[in-house]
Amino acid sequence: MNLFDLTITQLKRATAIKEEIDKLNKELGSILSGSPRSGAAPTKKPTMSAAVKKKIAAAQKARWATLRGAKPATRSVKAVAKPKKKRMSPAARAKLSAKLKAYWAAKKAGKK
């Protein structure tokens, strides 16, 4: 059936029926969901105040303190000492610097 073949009264009746169906769908939705859904933006989540955050932080610190305090003070495994960090002597550093300067000078000369 083509819309252009309908009379004005038939189009008005179809529009009225369509509006009634939309109204009934909204009513059914409100019955099933408990509240009618609106196109409004969702509400903003409430945030915690600074005082509440401090109270939570203090409680968590107290929990961690009790957990740390419950552990034995001595360990059964002996800690391994870290090896000393090797340091370059000033003479070795100067020698390396001279070698690198010569290398880069030769590299630059080769490009030109």
Residue, then its C-alpha position, 0 to 999 in steps of 0.5 A: m500500500n502506497l502512502f500517496d494512495l491514502t486519503i487525508t482522513q486515513l492518514k489522520r487516523a493512522t497518525a492518531i493510532k501511531e500516537e496512541i501506540d507510542k503513549l501505550n509503549k511509554e506507559l508499559g515501560s514505566i510499569l515494567s521499569g518502575s519509573p519512566r525513562s527520560g532523555a535527561a543526562p545521567t546524574k553525577k556520581p557523588t564524590m567523597s569529601a576530603a575528610v572522608k578520604k583522610k579517614i579511609a587513608a588513616a584506617q588503611k595505614a593502621r591496617w598495614a601497620t598491624l600487618r607489618g607488626a605481626k611479621p617476625a623481626t628476623r629473617s631465616v634467609k641471610a640477605v645477600a650483600k650487593p656488589k660494589k659498583k665499579r667506577m672508572s678512574p680519571a685516567a681511564r675516563a680520559k683515555l676513553s674520551a680521547k679514543l671517542k673524540a678520534y673516532w667521531a673526528a674520523k667519522k665526520a671527515g669521512k662524510k665530507 
